[in-house]
Amino acid sequence: MTSSLLQPSIRNLSSTFNSSLPADPVDVYNSCRFDEEFKYILLPVSYSLVFILGLALNSVALWMFLTKMRPWNTSTVYMFHLALSDTLYVLSLPTLIYYYANRSHWPFGVALCKIVRFLFYANLYCSILFLTCISVHRYLGICHPIRSLTLVKPRHAHMVCALVWATVTACLIPNLVFVTTTQRDNITICHDTSSPDEFLNYVNYCSVVMVLLFGVPFLVIVVCYCQMARALCRPRQGLSASQAGNSSRRKSIKLVIIVLTVFAISFVPFHITRTLYYTYRVLEADCWFLNIVNFTYKITRPLASSNSCLDPIMYFLAGDHYRSRLLRAFRRKPAVGRSAEYLQSPAAKKNNLALVYKADNQGSSESDP
């Protein structure tokens, strides 16, 4: 009699214990509900700012590259493709702004969900690789100037950019397969990762992509900049101090600082927090700790998007002739105004008097017998 009364209690206790210890990270994700009220304000506001600033700055950059910067040199080729990548990404942001403002309800279908998530990572890794190309090009110009003149041409840069686009697209094709939408609590969620049952496979895939498209390029940039710093700090033999500190060296130092700043703000925090988030989900961390890691990961996503606004600043501060031609384009006065201003100038009046005097002399000589 007593044992029969205890059996329901034992079964209830066992079921409670089993539900509190999920068997795999998928169950952890299903049982742990994240407190994400912050993202319904943070992400729409931050993405709106990135969309407005990024679209304006990159549109100006593309206009400059296509109309004011020809013929292109090697650096300009890389910067054009970087601006093109940023523009394609910011054009996808209105859907994400609506999605998070609508409290994570995606009404646009599975195909557009896959495309939008693809564009985020395509821009992320294309930006990293194009910045790597710019850094390697500047490294060759500083440390191997003679070799760079013969080996590095704009047509080579176009080939490298085509290879970057092809590599990133090939690496992100599995992302199109993983990303999908699911129904939860009567809303449609556009997953940034994958469906819960495919999450472990997605983590393995992302780890390989992160090493190839972030880890290796970042290592290359660090090595190039260490070599550049040593070359720039070494005094040049046979040159005065003013010649040693010329504009090319200052421009290279600016580029080093700007690219490292972009990595420090946009790329490094995002990849660190994303790695922690994926790792602790796989390791079945406690729900309260997952909430903390998820919070830090979500706040770095706008930082990763901000590279679309930081790249045009790099063109302005360190781009070859970009700043001077941009200022000249916006300061240019109408031709009629310049002509009128010139006619009223002292130099123009002096030239006019000289022409009158010359004409008078020619006329008097022709009238003489």
Residue pairs with C-beta under 8 A, 6 or more apart in sequence:
19 31
22 28
22 30
22 31
22 284
24 200
24 284
25 199
25 200
25 281
25 282
25 283
25 284
26 196
26 197
26 199
26 200
28 281
28 284
28 285
28 287
28 290
29 196
29 199
29 281
30 196
31 287
32 287
32 290
32 291
34 290
34 291
34 294
35 291
36 104
36 294
36 298
38 295
38 298
38 299
39 100
39 298
40 100
40 101
40 103
40 104
42 298
42 299
42 302
43 96
43 97
43 100
43 298
43 301
43 302
44 97
44 100
44 101
46 302
46 305
47 93
47 96
47 97
47 100
47 302
47 305
48 93
48 97
50 90
50 93
50 302
50 305
50 306
50 308
50 309
51 90
51 93
51 94
51 97
53 309
54 86
54 87
54 89
54 90
54 93
54 308
54 309
55 87
55 90
55 91
57 309
57 312
57 313
58 83
58 86
58 87
58 90
58 308
58 311
58 312
59 87
60 312
60 326
61 79
61 83
61 311
61 312
61 315
62 80
62 83
62 84
62 87
64 315
64 322
64 325
64 326
64 329
65 72
65 76
65 79
65 80
65 83
66 80
68 325
68 326
68 329
69 76
69 321
69 322
69 325
71 154
72 80
72 154
73 154
73 320
74 137
74 152
74 153
74 154
74 156
74 157
75 134
75 137
75 138
75 319
75 320
76 154
76 319
76 320
76 322
77 154
77 157
77 158
77 161
78 130
78 133
78 134
78 137
78 157
78 160
78 161
79 130
79 134
79 314
79 315
79 319
79 322
81 126
81 130
81 161
81 164
81 165
82 126
82 127
82 130
82 131
82 134
82 311
83 311
83 312
83 315
85 122
85 123
85 126
85 127
85 130
86 123
86 127
86 307
86 308
86 311
86 312
88 119
88 122
88 123
89 119
89 120
89 122
89 123
89 305
89 308
90 308
92 115
92 116
92 119
92 120
93 305
95 108
95 112
95 116
96 116
99 105
99 106
99 190
103 187
104 187
104 189
104 190
105 187
105 188
105 189
106 113
106 181
106 188
106 189
106 190
107 188
108 190
109 181
110 180
110 181
113 179
113 180
113 181
113 190
113 191
114 176
114 179
114 180
116 190
117 175
117 179
117 190
117 191
117 192
118 172
118 175
118 176
118 179
120 304
120 305
121 172
121 175
122 168
122 169
122 172
123 307
123 308
124 267
124 270
124 304
124 307
125 168
125 171
125 172
125 209
125 213
125 214
126 164
126 165
126 168
127 266
127 267
127 307
127 311
128 213
128 214
128 217
128 218
128 267
129 164
129 167
129 168
129 213
129 217
130 161
130 164
131 217
131 221
131 259
131 262
131 263
132 217
132 220
132 221
133 157
133 160
133 161
133 164
134 255
134 259
135 220
135 221
135 224
135 225
135 255
135 259
136 220
136 224
137 148
137 152
137 157
138 224
138 228
138 252
138 255
139 224
139 225
139 227
139 228
140 147
140 148
140 151
140 152
141 148
141 152
141 248
141 252
142 228
142 231
142 232
142 249
142 252
143 227
143 228
143 231
167 213
168 213
171 209
171 212
171 213
172 209
174 205
175 205
178 193
178 194
178 195
178 198
178 201
178 202
178 205
179 190
179 191
179 192
179 193
179 194
180 191
180 194
180 195
181 188
181 189
181 190
181 191
182 188
182 189
182 191
182 195
182 196
183 189
193 199
193 202
193 206
194 201
194 202
199 281
200 282
203 278
203 281
203 282
206 274
206 278
210 271
210 275
214 267
214 271
218 263
218 267
218 268
221 259
221 260
221 263
225 256
225 259
225 260
228 252
228 256
229 256
232 249
232 252
232 253
235 244
236 243
236 244
251 318
251 320
254 317
254 318
255 314
255 318
258 310
258 313
258 314
258 317
258 318
259 314
261 310
262 307
262 310
262 311
262 314
265 303
265 306
265 307
265 310
266 303
266 304
266 305
266 306
266 307
266 310
267 304
267 307
269 300
269 303
270 300
270 301
270 303
270 304
272 300
273 293
273 296
273 297
273 300
274 297
274 300
276 293
276 296
276 297
277 293
277 294
277 296
277 297
280 289
280 290
280 293
281 290
285 293
315 322
316 322
316 323
316 326
317 323
333 341
342 348
